[in-house]
């Protein structure tokens, strides 16, 4: 599968625990995005990387949220001290700046449930 | 920041009829407007997009129109089929593909095709 992949697909955790999600973008896509989607809503933009540089992080929901893309390939999103309100689908997307359409391709998402 | 409003939230049409979904945006600097289709439990997938330098774009049964003066854009699906049933999201950004602003999504329209 050459599309965007995310791991794990589902995560159940207890309130207060830390969780980390991984996203593998389409090979050679230099742009990577993280979004959060709650039930009945559209995806909400969280943060953006161009190669390894995080160019926008002010939309991260709180200082408990952080993201990295150390080598400009895969990315991780970490949530510390999880709260029940963090329960949502976390989507990753990638795009190619040089691509014709600049389309963002989405991964299948990681569904987080905080008990 | 950008705000995207989408209507209606639910749309039920008879198979073979046309469906129209409308969105408005607030940031006059936005110039890229994609539409995504999301089936239940699946990832969002781009179905069509339009940039601000054109007023209309068609792809088989799907068309999008853009009125920059009024800051609204619409999705038109003709000859609807059962497989068109899904949630449709409009989005907007200042840079084609999203850039550091990401995409701002509407809340979605649940399209139901009645047999």
Interface residues (C-beta under 8 A of the other chain):
Chain A: X4 X31 X33 X35 X40 X41 X42 X43 X44 X45 X46 X48 X50 X55 X56 X59 X91 X95 X97 X99 X101 X102 X103 X104 X105 X106 X107 X108 X109
Chain B: X4 X6 X32 X34 X36 X42 X43 X44 X45 X46 X49 X89 X91 X96 X97 X98 X99 X100 X101 X102 X103 X104 X105 X106 X107 X108
